């Protein structure tokens, strides 16, 4: 499998993969090897300026705002990444499945500060791996455990013009899945422990800038269910609980919960497909819940939780499919993100999308 892209664009990646299935005694191997390359080019330019104050309890909008004139950042950044990877999925008998994967990355970046007339080069490389083991029971249950490492380059630069170091992470996960014999459903439950380093956090001494600092740990639970309720009804539900903490830092966020990260999130989606004279018509509706999130590193201020409702209607006839989706049906006003230093951002208003599809057979 080969995937190319337009290398004249600012963001581009290409991937070459080879697949093979090999049997060795009682084990069947599903092998995957590949190499990918990517490039991200960015122009970094940031202006700042004064703006009139705004009373949150009695806001007066449409006030004139002058064009920002103070140039804080003026530069460019080029990032090049090459990775080679391999994976072996091994089936022992009909029950045991063992997965082993590895990857090696090379990343080179060049950051140019036009104002200071300086160029800073940076090279990073890392080996990451993953391993998983699962057992398939005869009654439709599958239990599994896994360990995964991550390595992710980060674009941008700090106040002093230095490029950000890549973030690294490791995750342990244990879970169970259940699929009924008729195949008309899938139920999963998992607990995880995730540690991540070199995370971008706001620079409290230099507004509008960030830096890489410390370590964060997240532990949680994920539940998901997808099932058919008879011939016409289907349901999809999900719930996530995350207990997160900043475990290493030289600032006020040490021991606190990371900002903008809710403790509870949940969703429910129900679908009905008509039969008889209305065959081809389908209706769907759903609800999304996002819990409270802290807005500051000291965990003194919170954005409230919010609940949104969505809906969809579709009609299929032959190879044609017409669908109308509406997100945030009741046009609820809510804060998607907020910060005591950079301001609050309203969430997406009611959005209606129409799509028309045709399938060639």
Residue pairs with C-beta under 8 A, 6 or more apart in sequence:
1 15
1 16
1 17
1 18
1 19
2 14
2 15
2 16
2 17
3 13
3 14
3 15
3 16
4 14
5 12
5 13
5 14
6 12
7 39
10 40
10 41
10 42
11 39
11 40
11 41
12 38
12 39
13 36
13 37
13 38
13 39
14 36
14 37
14 38
15 34
15 35
15 36
16 34
16 35
16 36
17 32
17 33
17 34
18 32
18 33
18 34
19 30
19 31
19 32
20 29
20 31
21 28
21 29
21 30
21 31
22 28
22 29
22 31
23 29
26 92
26 93
27 90
27 91
27 92
28 90
28 91
29 88
29 89
29 90
30 88
30 89
30 90
30 91
31 86
31 87
31 88
31 89
32 85
32 86
32 87
32 88
32 89
33 84
33 85
33 86
33 87
34 84
34 85
34 86
35 82
35 83
35 84
35 85
36 82
36 83
36 85
37 80
37 81
37 82
37 83
38 80
38 81
39 78
39 79
39 80
39 81
40 78
40 79
40 155
41 76
41 77
41 78
41 79
42 76
42 77
42 78
42 79
42 155
42 156
43 75
43 76
44 73
44 74
44 75
44 76
44 77
44 156
44 157
45 71
45 73
45 74
45 75
46 71
46 72
46 73
46 208
47 68
47 69
47 70
47 71
47 72
48 68
48 70
48 72
48 207
48 208
49 66
49 67
49 68
49 69
49 70
50 66
51 65
51 66
52 63
52 64
52 65
54 60
54 63
71 115
72 208
72 209
73 157
74 113
74 114
74 115
75 111
75 112
75 113
75 114
75 115
75 157
75 161
76 111
76 112
76 114
77 109
77 110
77 111
77 112
77 155
77 156
77 157
77 163
78 109
78 110
79 107
79 108
79 109
79 153
79 155
80 107
80 108
80 109
81 105
81 106
81 107
81 108
81 153
82 105
82 106
83 103
83 104
83 105
83 106
84 103
84 104
85 101
85 102
85 103
85 104
86 101
86 102
86 103
87 99
87 100
87 101
87 102
88 99
88 100
88 101
89 97
89 98
89 99
90 97
90 98
90 99
90 100
91 97
92 98
94 136
95 135
95 136
95 137
96 133
96 134
96 135
96 136
97 132
97 133
97 134
97 135
97 136
98 131
98 132
98 133
99 130
99 131
99 132
99 133
99 146
100 129
100 130
100 131
101 129
101 130
101 131
102 127
102 128
102 129
102 130
103 127
103 128
103 129
103 151
104 125
104 126
104 127
104 128
105 124
105 125
105 126
105 128
105 151
106 123
106 124
106 125
107 123
107 124
107 125
107 153
107 166
108 121
108 122
108 123
109 121
109 122
109 123
109 153
109 163
110 119
110 120
110 121
110 122
111 119
111 120
111 121
111 122
111 157
111 161
111 162
111 163
112 118
112 119
113 119
113 120
113 157
113 161
116 161
118 161
120 161
120 162
120 163
122 162
122 163
124 153
124 165
124 166
126 151
126 166
126 168
128 149
128 150
128 151
129 149
130 146
130 147
130 148
130 149
131 146
131 147
132 144
132 145
132 146
132 147
133 144
133 145
133 146
134 142
134 143
134 144
134 145
135 142
135 143
135 144
136 142
137 143
140 178
140 179
140 180
140 181
141 176
141 177
141 178
142 176
142 177
142 178
142 179
143 175
143 176
143 177
144 173
144 174
144 175
144 176
144 177
145 172
145 173
145 174
145 175
146 171
146 172
146 173
147 170
147 171
147 172
147 173
148 170
148 171
148 173
149 168
149 169
149 170
150 167
150 168
150 169
150 170
150 171
150 196
151 166
151 167
151 168
152 166
152 167
152 168
152 169
153 166
154 164
154 165
154 166
154 167
154 198
154 200
154 212
155 164
156 163
156 164
156 200
156 210
157 163
157 164
158 164
158 203
158 209
158 210
158 211
158 212
159 203
159 205
159 206
159 209
159 211
164 198
164 200
164 210
164 211
164 212
165 198
165 212
166 198
167 196
167 197
167 198
167 199
167 200
167 212
168 196
168 197
168 198
169 194
169 195
169 196
169 197
170 194
170 195
171 192
171 193
171 194
171 195
172 192
172 193
172 194
173 190
173 191
173 192
173 193
174 190
174 191
174 192
175 188
175 189
175 190
175 191
175 222
176 188
176 189
176 190
177 186
177 187
177 188
178 186
178 187
178 188
179 185
179 186
179 187
184 227
184 228
185 225
185 226
185 227
185 228
186 224
186 225
186 226
186 227
187 224
187 225
187 226
187 227
188 222
188 223
188 224
188 225
189 221
189 222
189 223
189 224
190 221
190 222
191 219
191 220
191 221
191 222
192 218
192 219
192 220
192 222
193 217
193 218
193 219
194 217
194 218
194 219
195 215
195 216
195 217
195 218
195 247
196 215
196 216
196 217
196 218
197 214
197 215
197 216
197 248
198 212
198 213
199 212
199 213
199 214
199 215
199 216
200 210
200 211
200 212
201 210
201 211
201 212
201 213
201 214
201 249
201 251
201 253
201 297
202 209
202 210
202 297
202 339
202 341
202 342
203 209
203 210
203 211
204 251
204 297
204 341
207 341
208 342
213 249
213 250
213 251
214 246
214 247
214 248
214 249
214 250
214 253
214 254
215 246
215 247
215 248
215 249
216 244
216 245
216 246
216 247
216 258
217 244
217 245
217 247
218 242
218 243
218 244
218 245
218 261
219 242
219 243
219 244
220 240
220 241
220 242
220 243
220 244
221 239
221 240
221 241
222 238
222 239
222 240
223 237
223 238
223 239
223 240
224 236
224 237
224 238
224 239
225 235
225 236
225 237
225 238
226 234
226 235
226 236
227 234
227 235
228 234
229 235
231 275
232 272
232 273
232 274
232 275
233 270
233 271
233 272
234 270
234 271
234 273
235 268
235 269
235 270
235 271
236 267
236 268
236 269
236 271
237 266
237 267
237 268
237 269
238 266
238 267
239 264
239 265
239 266
240 264
240 265
240 266
241 263
241 264
242 261
242 262
242 263
243 263
244 257
244 258
244 261
245 255
245 256
245 257
245 258
246 253
246 254
246 255
246 256
246 257
246 258
247 254
247 255
248 254
251 297
252 297
252 298
253 297
253 298
256 294
256 297
256 298
256 299
257 263
257 294
257 299
258 294
259 293
259 294
259 295
259 296
259 297
259 339
260 293
260 294
260 295
260 337
260 338
261 293
261 294
262 290
262 291
262 292
262 293
262 305
263 291
263 292
264 289
264 291
265 288
265 289
265 290
265 291
266 288
266 289
267 286
267 287
267 288
267 289
268 286
268 287
269 284
269 285
269 286
269 310
270 284
270 285
270 286
271 282
271 283
271 284
272 282
272 283
272 284
273 281
273 282
274 280
274 281
274 282
274 283
280 315
280 316
280 317
281 313
281 314
281 315
282 313
282 314
282 315
282 316
283 311
283 312
283 313
284 311
284 312
284 313
284 314
285 309
285 310
285 311
285 312
286 309
286 310
286 311
287 307
287 308
287 309
287 310
288 307
288 308
288 309
288 310
289 305
289 306
289 307
290 305
290 306
290 307
291 305
292 302
292 303
292 304
292 305
293 302
293 303
293 337
293 338
294 301
294 302
294 303
295 301
295 302
295 303
295 338
295 339
295 340
295 344
296 339
296 340
296 341
301 340
303 335
303 337
303 338
303 344
304 334
304 335
306 332
306 334
306 335
306 347
307 332
308 327
308 328
308 332
308 334
308 347
309 328
309 329
309 330
310 325
310 326
310 327
310 328
310 329
311 325
311 326
311 329
312 323
312 324
312 325
312 326
313 323
313 324
314 321
314 322
314 323
314 324
315 321
315 322
315 323
316 322
319 358
319 359
319 360
319 361
320 356
320 357
320 358
321 355
321 356
321 357
321 358
321 359
322 354
322 355
322 356
322 357
323 354
323 355
323 356
323 357
324 352
324 353
324 354
325 352
325 353
325 354
325 355
326 350
326 351
326 352
326 353
327 348
327 350
327 351
327 353
328 347
328 348
328 349
328 350
328 351
329 350
330 350
331 349
331 350
332 347
333 346
333 347
333 349
334 346
334 347
335 344
335 345
335 346
335 347
336 345
336 346
336 347
336 348
337 344
337 345
338 344
338 345
